[in-house]
Amino acid sequence: MDIQIGTILFRTLLTYLLILVILRLMGKREIGELSVLDLVVFVMLAEIAVFSIEEPDKSLYHAILPMAVLLAIQRLTAFISLKSQRFREWFDGTPCIIIKHGKVDEYEMKKQRYNFNDLLVQLREKEIYSIQDVEYAILEPNGKLSVLQKDENSSDHSTGYSAILIADGKFQFDSLKRVKKNKSWLLNELKKRGYESEESISICSIDEQGELFIDEKNEYE
């Protein structure tokens, strides 16, 4: 039993050191900037580490060899990415414009499997509470949202927090209740502006001054 415990402790320490060396050799990178390939390597390293520790009767060679192969693959693909833009775009993806001049590109969002909740959360993290305040929003290959705000002196720049009343063609009843409005009122306001139903609306919000911001679906399709 003591020998078994000693073996597990030794394997744990050795596996830790091996993974530490591999990660150092992979280069410095923030967690949020990991490529798909880096993430796959990390997951597989974790699985190999578990195998190495939980199977003390198996040779360490069965763990060290796959780790070395993973490191070689990562270094090779990183080198090719530096030399080939096409390869880099295939592996890491390319940036895409989600908002342009305060208008949401709903077609691009669906293409990227990116929903309105994701968009609104990432905007709020940047202390932006109204889509109409955004000149450009670009979804980067690592999933981060880069945002260029409109000039504060712009005539269509909102003031304060905006409540989302419609998102992806669906009423947001909690928000309607919070601003003391109802579905009938909103439908009437939409018809005044030439919209027959909420289904044609990508997003609709109202600011603290009661001004509606409306963005139609598929404007860039």
Secondary structure, DSSP 4 states (H G I P E B T S, - for coil): -HHHHHHHHHHHHHHHHHHHHHHHHH----GGG--HHHHHHHHHHHHHHHHHHH-TTS-THHHHHHHHHHHHHHHHHHHHHHH-HHHHHHHH---EEEEETTEE-HHHHHHTT--HHHHHHHHHHTT---GGGEEEEEE-TTS-EEEEEPPTT-TT---S--EEEEETTEE-HHHHHHTT--HHHHHHHHHHTT---GGGEEEEEE-TT--EEEEETTTT-
